[in-house]
Amino acid sequence: MPIVHIHLLEGRTLDQKRELVRTVTDAVVNSVNAAPERVHIVLHEMERENFGEAGVLNSDC
């Protein structure tokens, strides 16, 4: 049972997340020969104030 965790910043639409889950599931099915119903995707959305890059919070950009 493949389990995929994806961390992303908040702000994607529901349709974008649906597409992401669909395409990642397809990639896992094709690469490890897993049945689609056995592939689990977990989306972890972060607020921009909880992510920093190069010493700067993303919310400050």
N, CA, C and O atoms as a Tripos MOL2 file, in Angstrom:
@<TRIPOS>MOLECULE
protein
  244   243    61     0     0
PROTEIN
NO_CHARGES

@<TRIPOS>ATOM
      1 N           0.8460   -1.1700    0.0000 N.3       1 MET1
      2 CA          0.0000    0.0000    0.0000 C.3       1 MET1
      3 C           0.8950    1.2390    0.0000 C.2       1 MET1
      4 O           1.4070    1.6170    1.0540 O.2       1 MET1
      5 N           1.0940    1.8700   -1.1370 N.am      2 PRO2
      6 CA          1.8680    3.1020   -1.1780 C.3       2 PRO2
      7 C           1.1200    4.2550   -0.5050 C.2       2 PRO2
      8 O          -0.0770    4.4510   -0.7120 O.2       2 PRO2
      9 N           1.8580    5.0010    0.2990 N.am      3 ILE3
     10 CA          1.3190    6.1980    0.9430 C.3       3 ILE3
     11 C           2.2240    7.3610    0.5540 C.2       3 ILE3
     12 O           3.4270    7.3330    0.8160 O.2       3 ILE3
     13 N           1.6490    8.3700   -0.0650 N.am      4 VAL4
     14 CA          2.4080    9.5280   -0.5320 C.3       4 VAL4
     15 C           1.9740   10.7520    0.2650 C.2       4 VAL4
     16 O           0.7890   11.0790    0.3270 O.2       4 VAL4
     17 N           2.9520   11.4240    0.8760 N.am      5 HIS5
     18 CA          2.6820   12.6710    1.5990 C.3       5 HIS5
     19 C           3.2000   13.8240    0.7520 C.2       5 HIS5
     20 O           4.3420   13.8050    0.2920 O.2       5 HIS5
     21 N           2.3570   14.8230    0.5520 N.am      6 ILE6
     22 CA          2.7280   16.0030   -0.2300 C.3       6 ILE6
     23 C           2.5230   17.2300    0.6450 C.2       6 ILE6
     24 O           1.4240   17.4790    1.1390 O.2       6 ILE6
     25 N           3.5870   17.9890    0.8280 N.am      7 HIS7
     26 CA          3.5240   19.2370    1.5980 C.3       7 HIS7
     27 C           3.4680   20.3880    0.6030 C.2       7 HIS7
     28 O           4.2960   20.4720   -0.3040 O.2       7 HIS7
     29 N           2.4890   21.2780    0.7740 N.am      8 LEU8
     30 CA          2.3670   22.4150   -0.1180 C.3       8 LEU8
     31 C           1.7950   23.6040    0.6320 C.2       8 LEU8
     32 O           1.1130   23.4590    1.6470 O.2       8 LEU8
     33 N           2.0880   24.7730    0.1100 N.am      9 LEU9
     34 CA          1.5480   25.9870    0.6960 C.3       9 LEU9
     35 C           0.0780   26.0970    0.3690 C.2       9 LEU9
     36 O          -0.3710   25.6610   -0.6910 O.2       9 LEU9
     37 N          -0.6640   26.6820    1.2860 N.am     10 GLU10
     38 CA         -2.1000   26.8620    1.0800 C.3      10 GLU10
     39 C          -2.3510   27.7240   -0.1490 C.2      10 GLU10
     40 O          -1.4760   28.4660   -0.5970 O.2      10 GLU10
     41 N          -3.5610   27.6130   -0.6850 N.am     11 GLY11
     42 CA         -3.9510   28.4790   -1.7870 C.3      11 GLY11
     43 C          -4.3700   27.7580   -3.0490 C.2      11 GLY11
     44 O          -4.8450   28.3940   -3.9900 O.2      11 GLY11
     45 N          -4.2050   26.4370   -3.0950 N.am     12 ARG12
     46 CA         -4.6580   25.6990   -4.2820 C.3      12 ARG12
     47 C          -6.1650   25.5210   -4.2120 C.2      12 ARG12
     48 O          -6.7490   25.4200   -3.1330 O.2      12 ARG12
     49 N          -6.7720   25.4850   -5.3750 N.am     13 THR13
     50 CA         -8.2130   25.2490   -5.4290 C.3      13 THR13
     51 C          -8.4980   23.7550   -5.2280 C.2      13 THR13
     52 O          -7.6040   22.9160   -5.3410 O.2      13 THR13
     53 N          -9.7410   23.4520   -4.9350 N.am     14 LEU14
     54 CA        -10.1480   22.0590   -4.7860 C.3      14 LEU14
     55 C          -9.9120   21.2920   -6.0850 C.2      14 LEU14
     56 O          -9.4840   20.1380   -6.0520 O.2      14 LEU14
     57 N         -10.1850   21.9130   -7.2170 N.am     15 ASP15
     58 CA         -9.9470   21.2570   -8.5090 C.3      15 ASP15
     59 C          -8.4590   20.9750   -8.7240 C.2      15 ASP15
     60 O          -8.1060   19.9250   -9.2620 O.2      15 ASP15
     61 N          -7.5970   21.8790   -8.3200 N.am     16 GLN16
     62 CA         -6.1550   21.6520   -8.4520 C.3      16 GLN16
     63 C          -5.7120   20.4850   -7.5750 C.2      16 GLN16
     64 O          -4.8830   19.6750   -7.9880 O.2      16 GLN16
     65 N          -6.2600   20.4000   -6.3740 N.am     17 LYS17
     66 CA         -5.9020   19.2860   -5.4930 C.3      17 LYS17
     67 C          -6.4460   17.9660   -6.0360 C.2      17 LYS17
     68 O          -5.7800   16.9360   -5.9270 O.2      17 LYS17
     69 N          -7.6220   17.9810   -6.6070 N.am     18 ARG18
     70 CA         -8.1680   16.7660   -7.2390 C.3      18 ARG18
     71 C          -7.2450   16.2870   -8.3590 C.2      18 ARG18
     72 O          -6.9400   15.0990   -8.4600 O.2      18 ARG18
     73 N          -6.8090   17.2160   -9.1890 N.am     19 GLU19
     74 CA         -5.9160   16.8800  -10.3020 C.3      19 GLU19
     75 C          -4.5780   16.3500   -9.7860 C.2      19 GLU19
     76 O          -4.0390   15.3890  -10.3340 O.2      19 GLU19
     77 N          -4.0500   16.9610   -8.7520 N.am     20 LEU20
     78 CA         -2.7960   16.5060   -8.1560 C.3      20 LEU20
     79 C          -2.9230   15.0780   -7.6550 C.2      20 LEU20
     80 O          -2.0680   14.2390   -7.9390 O.2      20 LEU20
     81 N          -3.9870   14.7990   -6.9090 N.am     21 VAL21
     82 CA         -4.1970   13.4490   -6.3790 C.3      21 VAL21
     83 C          -4.3660   12.4460   -7.5140 C.2      21 VAL21
     84 O          -3.8410   11.3350   -7.4400 O.2      21 VAL21
     85 N          -5.0840   12.8210   -8.5460 N.am     22 ARG22
     86 CA         -5.2920   11.9140   -9.6910 C.3      22 ARG22
     87 C          -3.9780   11.6130  -10.3960 C.2      22 ARG22
     88 O          -3.6810   10.4510  -10.6730 O.2      22 ARG22
     89 N          -3.1850   12.6420  -10.6910 N.am     23 THR23
     90 CA         -1.9630   12.4170  -11.4580 C.3      23 THR23
     91 C          -0.8920   11.7070  -10.6320 C.2      23 THR23
     92 O          -0.1360   10.8970  -11.1690 O.2      23 THR23
     93 N          -0.8190   12.0010   -9.3360 N.am     24 VAL24
     94 CA          0.1460   11.2910   -8.4900 C.3      24 VAL24
     95 C          -0.2640    9.8250   -8.3580 C.2      24 VAL24
     96 O           0.5890    8.9390   -8.4030 O.2      24 VAL24
     97 N          -1.5450    9.5650   -8.1970 N.am     25 THR25
     98 CA         -2.0210    8.1810   -8.1390 C.3      25 THR25
     99 C          -1.6540    7.4420   -9.4150 C.2      25 THR25
    100 O          -1.1530    6.3180   -9.3600 O.2      25 THR25
    101 N          -1.8980    8.0620  -10.5600 N.am     26 ASP26
    102 CA         -1.5480    7.4350  -11.8410 C.3      26 ASP26
    103 C          -0.0540    7.1290  -11.9170 C.2      26 ASP26
    104 O           0.3410    6.0660  -12.3970 O.2      26 ASP26
    105 N           0.7740    8.0570  -11.4470 N.am     27 ALA27
    106 CA          2.2270    7.8550  -11.4910 C.3      27 ALA27
    107 C           2.6490    6.6870  -10.5990 C.2      27 ALA27
    108 O           3.5010    5.8860  -10.9830 O.2      27 ALA27
    109 N           2.0600    6.5940   -9.4230 N.am     28 VAL28
    110 CA          2.3900    5.4920   -8.5170 C.3      28 VAL28
    111 C           1.9190    4.1690   -9.1060 C.2      28 VAL28
    112 O           2.6510    3.1800   -9.0710 O.2      28 VAL28
    113 N           0.7240    4.1420   -9.6390 N.am     29 VAL29
    114 CA          0.1930    2.9190  -10.2670 C.3      29 VAL29
    115 C           1.1260    2.4500  -11.3800 C.2      29 VAL29
    116 O           1.4390    1.2630  -11.4720 O.2      29 VAL29
    117 N           1.5690    3.3760  -12.2220 N.am     30 ASN30
    118 CA          2.4210    3.0240  -13.3650 C.3      30 ASN30
    119 C           3.8380    2.6560  -12.9640 C.2      30 ASN30
    120 O           4.4710    1.8450  -13.6390 O.2      30 ASN30
    121 N           4.3500    3.2300  -11.8870 N.am     31 SER31
    122 CA          5.7490    2.9880  -11.5430 C.3      31 SER31
    123 C           5.9670    1.7970  -10.6170 C.2      31 SER31
    124 O           7.0180    1.1600  -10.6880 O.2      31 SER31
    125 N           5.0120    1.4790   -9.7560 N.am     32 VAL32
    126 CA          5.2070    0.3610   -8.8230 C.3      32 VAL32
    127 C           4.1480   -0.7200   -8.9650 C.2      32 VAL32
    128 O           4.0620   -1.6350   -8.1460 O.2      32 VAL32
    129 N           3.3460   -0.6030  -10.0090 N.am     33 ASN33
    130 CA          2.3330   -1.6160  -10.3000 C.3      33 ASN33
    131 C           1.3620   -1.8220   -9.1370 C.2      33 ASN33
    132 O           0.9950   -2.9530   -8.8190 O.2      33 ASN33
    133 N           0.9520   -0.7270   -8.5100 N.am     34 ALA34
    134 CA         -0.0220   -0.8010   -7.4110 C.3      34 ALA34
    135 C          -1.4230   -0.6080   -7.9660 C.2      34 ALA34
    136 O          -1.6130    0.0880   -8.9630 O.2      34 ALA34
    137 N          -2.3840   -1.2150   -7.3290 N.am     35 ALA35
    138 CA         -3.7750   -0.9880   -7.7070 C.3      35 ALA35
    139 C          -4.1710    0.4180   -7.2470 C.2      35 ALA35
    140 O          -3.8080    0.8220   -6.1430 O.2      35 ALA35
    141 N          -4.9010    1.1630   -8.0620 N.am     36 PRO36
    142 CA         -5.2660    2.5330   -7.7000 C.3      36 PRO36
    143 C          -5.9470    2.6430   -6.3330 C.2      36 PRO36
    144 O          -5.7150    3.6040   -5.6000 O.2      36 PRO36
    145 N          -6.7750    1.6740   -5.9930 N.am     37 GLU37
    146 CA         -7.4850    1.7330   -4.7130 C.3      37 GLU37
    147 C          -6.5630    1.5050   -3.5150 C.2      37 GLU37
    148 O          -6.9740    1.7110   -2.3730 O.2      37 GLU37
    149 N          -5.3310    1.0850   -3.7640 N.am     38 ARG38
    150 CA         -4.3600    0.8730   -2.6880 C.3      38 ARG38
    151 C          -3.4340    2.0780   -2.4960 C.2      38 ARG38
    152 O          -2.6540    2.1200   -1.5440 O.2      38 ARG38
    153 N          -3.5210    3.0430   -3.3910 N.am     39 VAL39
    154 CA         -2.6520    4.2290   -3.3170 C.3      39 VAL39
    155 C          -3.3350    5.2850   -2.4530 C.2      39 VAL39
    156 O          -4.4870    5.6480   -2.6870 O.2      39 VAL39
    157 N          -2.6120    5.7650   -1.4650 N.am     40 HIS40
    158 CA         -3.1340    6.7750   -0.5460 C.3      40 HIS40
    159 C          -2.2960    8.0430   -0.6670 C.2      40 HIS40
    160 O          -1.0670    7.9910   -0.6360 O.2      40 HIS40
    161 N          -2.9640    9.1680   -0.8040 N.am     41 ILE41
    162 CA         -2.3040   10.4640   -0.9290 C.3      41 ILE41
    163 C          -2.7300   11.3200    0.2640 C.2      41 ILE41
    164 O          -3.9210   11.4420    0.5490 O.2      41 ILE41
    165 N          -1.7610   11.9100    0.9540 N.am     42 VAL42
    166 CA         -2.0460   12.8010    2.0730 C.3      42 VAL42
    167 C          -1.5060   14.1820    1.7110 C.2      42 VAL42
    168 O          -0.3090   14.3420    1.4710 O.2      42 VAL42
    169 N          -2.3840   15.1680    1.6730 N.am     43 LEU43
    170 CA         -1.9690   16.5400    1.3950 C.3      43 LEU43
    171 C          -1.8220   17.2850    2.7190 C.2      43 LEU43
    172 O          -2.7360   17.3080    3.5430 O.2      43 LEU43
    173 N          -0.6640   17.8870    2.9020 N.am     44 HIS44
    174 CA         -0.3890   18.6910    4.0930 C.3      44 HIS44
    175 C          -0.2770   20.1420    3.6250 C.2      44 HIS44
    176 O           0.7190   20.5260    3.0120 O.2      44 HIS44
    177 N          -1.2890   20.9350    3.9150 N.am     45 GLU45
    178 CA         -1.2490   22.3370    3.5260 C.3      45 GLU45
    179 C          -0.6980   23.1780    4.6720 C.2      45 GLU45
    180 O          -1.1030   23.0270    5.8240 O.2      45 GLU45
    181 N           0.2270   24.0600    4.3330 N.am     46 MET46
    182 CA          0.8350   24.9400    5.3210 C.3      46 MET46
    183 C           0.4140   26.3770    5.0650 C.2      46 MET46
    184 O           0.2940   26.8150    3.9210 O.2      46 MET46
    185 N           0.1930   27.0950    6.1460 N.am     47 GLU47
    186 CA         -0.0120   28.5280    6.0100 C.3      47 GLU47
    187 C           1.3250   29.1480    5.6060 C.2      47 GLU47
    188 O           2.3840   28.6690    6.0100 O.2      47 GLU47
    189 N           1.2700   30.1950    4.8230 N.am     48 ARG48
    190 CA          2.4940   30.8270    4.3250 C.3      48 ARG48
    191 C           3.3890   31.3280    5.4570 C.2      48 ARG48
    192 O           4.6080   31.4080    5.3030 O.2      48 ARG48
    193 N           2.7850   31.6610    6.5810 N.am     49 GLU49
    194 CA          3.5850   32.1460    7.7000 C.3      49 GLU49
    195 C           4.3510   31.0320    8.4000 C.2      49 GLU49
    196 O           5.1810   31.3060    9.2670 O.2      49 GLU49
    197 N           4.0860   29.7770    8.0350 N.am     50 ASN50
    198 CA          4.7650   28.6320    8.6320 C.3      50 ASN50
    199 C           5.8160   28.0230    7.7200 C.2      50 ASN50
    200 O           6.2490   26.8940    7.9500 O.2      50 ASN50
    201 N           6.2350   28.7490    6.6890 N.am     51 PHE51
    202 CA          7.2410   28.2460    5.7580 C.3      51 PHE51
    203 C           8.2200   29.3680    5.4450 C.2      51 PHE51
    204 O           7.8190   30.4830    5.1100 O.2      51 PHE51
    205 N           9.4880   29.0660    5.5570 N.am     52 GLY52
    206 CA         10.5030   30.0620    5.2580 C.3      52 GLY52
    207 C          11.4990   29.5500    4.2460 C.2      52 GLY52
    208 O          11.7150   28.3450    4.1110 O.2      52 GLY52
    209 N          12.0980   30.4790    3.5410 N.am     53 GLU53
    210 CA         13.1060   30.1380    2.5370 C.3      53 GLU53
    211 C          14.1380   31.2530    2.5200 C.2      53 GLU53
    212 O          13.7900   32.4330    2.4720 O.2      53 GLU53
    213 N          15.4050   30.8730    2.5600 N.am     54 ALA54
    214 CA         16.5130   31.8340    2.5230 C.3      54 ALA54
    215 C          16.4070   32.8660    3.6500 C.2      54 ALA54
    216 O          16.7260   34.0400    3.4620 O.2      54 ALA54
    217 N          15.9520   32.4090    4.8290 N.am     55 GLY55
    218 CA         15.8740   33.2640    5.9840 C.3      55 GLY55
    219 C          14.6790   34.1910    6.0540 C.2      55 GLY55
    220 O          14.6250   35.0690    6.9150 O.2      55 GLY55
    221 N          13.7030   34.0060    5.1470 N.am     56 VAL56
    222 CA         12.5370   34.8840    5.0940 C.3      56 VAL56
    223 C          11.2690   34.0440    5.1110 C.2      56 VAL56
    224 O          11.1580   33.0590    4.3810 O.2      56 VAL56
    225 N          10.3080   34.4400    5.9530 N.am     57 LEU57
    226 CA          9.0240   33.7560    5.9200 C.3      57 LEU57
    227 C           8.3360   34.0060    4.5840 C.2      57 LEU57
    228 O           8.4090   35.1060    4.0350 O.2      57 LEU57
    229 N           7.6840   33.0060    4.0770 N.am     58 ASN58
    230 CA          6.9830   33.1400    2.8030 C.3      58 ASN58
    231 C           5.9040   34.2110    2.8740 C.2      58 ASN58
    232 O           5.6190   34.8680    1.8730 O.2      58 ASN58
    233 N           5.3080   34.3950    4.0320 N.am     59 SER59
    234 CA          4.2730   35.4130    4.1770 C.3      59 SER59
    235 C           4.8340   36.8150    4.0680 C.2      59 SER59
    236 O           4.0730   37.7610    3.8630 O.2      59 SER59
    237 N           6.1470   36.9800    4.1990 N.am     60 ASP60
    238 CA          6.7650   38.3010    4.0960 C.3      60 ASP60
    239 C           7.2120   38.6480    2.6910 C.2      60 ASP60
    240 O           7.7050   39.7490    2.4450 O.2      60 ASP60
    241 N           7.0440   37.7270    1.7810 N.am     61 CYS61
    242 CA          7.4830   37.9740    0.3860 C.3      61 CYS61
    243 C           6.4200   38.7040   -0.4160 C.2      61 CYS61
    244 O           6.6230   38.9890   -1.5960 O.2      61 CYS61
@<TRIPOS>BOND
     1     1     2 1
     2     2     3 1
     3     3     4 2
     4     3     5 am
     5     5     6 1
     6     6     7 1
     7     7     8 2
     8     7     9 am
     9     9    10 1
    10    10    11 1
    11    11    12 2
    12    11    13 am
    13    13    14 1
    14    14    15 1
    15    15    16 2
    16    15    17 am
    17    17    18 1
    18    18    19 1
    19    19    20 2
    20    19    21 am
    21    21    22 1
    22    22    23 1
    23    23    24 2
    24    23    25 am
    25    25    26 1
    26    26    27 1
    27    27    28 2
    28    27    29 am
    29    29    30 1
    30    30    31 1
    31    31    32 2
    32    31    33 am
    33    33    34 1
    34    34    35 1
    35    35    36 2
    36    35    37 am
    37    37    38 1
    38    38    39 1
    39    39    40 2
    40    39    41 am
    41    41    42 1
    42    42    43 1
    43    43    44 2
    44    43    45 am
    45    45    46 1
    46    46    47 1
    47    47    48 2
    48    47    49 am
    49    49    50 1
    50    50    51 1
    51    51    52 2
    52    51    53 am
    53    53    54 1
    54    54    55 1
    55    55    56 2
    56    55    57 am
    57    57    58 1
    58    58    59 1
    59    59    60 2
    60    59    61 am
    61    61    62 1
    62    62    63 1
    63    63    64 2
    64    63    65 am
    65    65    66 1
    66    66    67 1
    67    67    68 2
    68    67    69 am
    69    69    70 1
    70    70    71 1
    71    71    72 2
    72    71    73 am
    73    73    74 1
    74    74    75 1
    75    75    76 2
    76    75    77 am
    77    77    78 1
    78    78    79 1
    79    79    80 2
    80    79    81 am
    81    81    82 1
    82    82    83 1
    83    83    84 2
    84    83    85 am
    85    85    86 1
    86    86    87 1
    87    87    88 2
    88    87    89 am
    89    89    90 1
    90    90    91 1
    91    91    92 2
    92    91    93 am
    93    93    94 1
    94    94    95 1
    95    95    96 2
    96    95    97 am
    97    97    98 1
    98    98    99 1
    99    99   100 2
   100    99   101 am
   101   101   102 1
   102   102   103 1
   103   103   104 2
   104   103   105 am
   105   105   106 1
   106   106   107 1
   107   107   108 2
   108   107   109 am
   109   109   110 1
   110   110   111 1
   111   111   112 2
   112   111   113 am
   113   113   114 1
   114   114   115 1
   115   115   116 2
   116   115   117 am
   117   117   118 1
   118   118   119 1
   119   119   120 2
   120   119   121 am
   121   121   122 1
   122   122   123 1
   123   123   124 2
   124   123   125 am
   125   125   126 1
   126   126   127 1
   127   127   128 2
   128   127   129 am
   129   129   130 1
   130   130   131 1
   131   131   132 2
   132   131   133 am
   133   133   134 1
   134   134   135 1
   135   135   136 2
   136   135   137 am
   137   137   138 1
   138   138   139 1
   139   139   140 2
   140   139   141 am
   141   141   142 1
   142   142   143 1
   143   143   144 2
   144   143   145 am
   145   145   146 1
   146   146   147 1
   147   147   148 2
   148   147   149 am
   149   149   150 1
   150   150   151 1
   151   151   152 2
   152   151   153 am
   153   153   154 1
   154   154   155 1
   155   155   156 2
   156   155   157 am
   157   157   158 1
   158   158   159 1
   159   159   160 2
   160   159   161 am
   161   161   162 1
   162   162   163 1
   163   163   164 2
   164   163   165 am
   165   165   166 1
   166   166   167 1
   167   167   168 2
   168   167   169 am
   169   169   170 1
   170   170   171 1
   171   171   172 2
   172   171   173 am
   173   173   174 1
   174   174   175 1
   175   175   176 2
   176   175   177 am
   177   177   178 1
   178   178   179 1
   179   179   180 2
   180   179   181 am
   181   181   182 1
   182   182   183 1
   183   183   184 2
   184   183   185 am
   185   185   186 1
   186   186   187 1
   187   187   188 2
   188   187   189 am
   189   189   190 1
   190   190   191 1
   191   191   192 2
   192   191   193 am
   193   193   194 1
   194   194   195 1
   195   195   196 2
   196   195   197 am
   197   197   198 1
   198   198   199 1
   199   199   200 2
   200   199   201 am
   201   201   202 1
   202   202   203 1
   203   203   204 2
   204   203   205 am
   205   205   206 1
   206   206   207 1
   207   207   208 2
   208   207   209 am
   209   209   210 1
   210   210   211 1
   211   211   212 2
   212   211   213 am
   213   213   214 1
   214   214   215 1
   215   215   216 2
   216   215   217 am
   217   217   218 1
   218   218   219 1
   219   219   220 2
   220   219   221 am
   221   221   222 1
   222   222   223 1
   223   223   224 2
   224   223   225 am
   225   225   226 1
   226   226   227 1
   227   227   228 2
   228   227   229 am
   229   229   230 1
   230   230   231 1
   231   231   232 2
   232   231   233 am
   233   233   234 1
   234   234   235 1
   235   235   236 2
   236   235   237 am
   237   237   238 1
   238   238   239 1
   239   239   240 2
   240   239   241 am
   241   241   242 1
   242   242   243 1
   243   243   244 2
@<TRIPOS>SUBSTRUCTURE
     1 MET1         2 RESIDUE 1 A MET
     2 PRO2         6 RESIDUE 1 A PRO
     3 ILE3        10 RESIDUE 1 A ILE
     4 VAL4        14 RESIDUE 1 A VAL
     5 HIS5        18 RESIDUE 1 A HIS
     6 ILE6        22 RESIDUE 1 A ILE
     7 HIS7        26 RESIDUE 1 A HIS
     8 LEU8        30 RESIDUE 1 A LEU
     9 LEU9        34 RESIDUE 1 A LEU
    10 GLU10       38 RESIDUE 1 A GLU
    11 GLY11       42 RESIDUE 1 A GLY
    12 ARG12       46 RESIDUE 1 A ARG
    13 THR13       50 RESIDUE 1 A THR
    14 LEU14       54 RESIDUE 1 A LEU
    15 ASP15       58 RESIDUE 1 A ASP
    16 GLN16       62 RESIDUE 1 A GLN
    17 LYS17       66 RESIDUE 1 A LYS
    18 ARG18       70 RESIDUE 1 A ARG
    19 GLU19       74 RESIDUE 1 A GLU
    20 LEU20       78 RESIDUE 1 A LEU
    21 VAL21       82 RESIDUE 1 A VAL
    22 ARG22       86 RESIDUE 1 A ARG
    23 THR23       90 RESIDUE 1 A THR
    24 VAL24       94 RESIDUE 1 A VAL
    25 THR25       98 RESIDUE 1 A THR
    26 ASP26      102 RESIDUE 1 A ASP
    27 ALA27      106 RESIDUE 1 A ALA
    28 VAL28      110 RESIDUE 1 A VAL
    29 VAL29      114 RESIDUE 1 A VAL
    30 ASN30      118 RESIDUE 1 A ASN
    31 SER31      122 RESIDUE 1 A SER
    32 VAL32      126 RESIDUE 1 A VAL
    33 ASN33      130 RESIDUE 1 A ASN
    34 ALA34      134 RESIDUE 1 A ALA
    35 ALA35      138 RESIDUE 1 A ALA
    36 PRO36      142 RESIDUE 1 A PRO
    37 GLU37      146 RESIDUE 1 A GLU
    38 ARG38      150 RESIDUE 1 A ARG
    39 VAL39      154 RESIDUE 1 A VAL
    40 HIS40      158 RESIDUE 1 A HIS
    41 ILE41      162 RESIDUE 1 A ILE
    42 VAL42      166 RESIDUE 1 A VAL
    43 LEU43      170 RESIDUE 1 A LEU
    44 HIS44      174 RESIDUE 1 A HIS
    45 GLU45      178 RESIDUE 1 A GLU
    46 MET46      182 RESIDUE 1 A MET
    47 GLU47      186 RESIDUE 1 A GLU
    48 ARG48      190 RESIDUE 1 A ARG
    49 GLU49      194 RESIDUE 1 A GLU
    50 ASN50      198 RESIDUE 1 A ASN
    51 PHE51      202 RESIDUE 1 A PHE
    52 GLY52      206 RESIDUE 1 A GLY
    53 GLU53      210 RESIDUE 1 A GLU
    54 ALA54      214 RESIDUE 1 A ALA
    55 GLY55      218 RESIDUE 1 A GLY
    56 VAL56      222 RESIDUE 1 A VAL
    57 LEU57      226 RESIDUE 1 A LEU
    58 ASN58      230 RESIDUE 1 A ASN
    59 SER59      234 RESIDUE 1 A SER
    60 ASP60      238 RESIDUE 1 A ASP
    61 CYS61      242 RESIDUE 1 A CYS
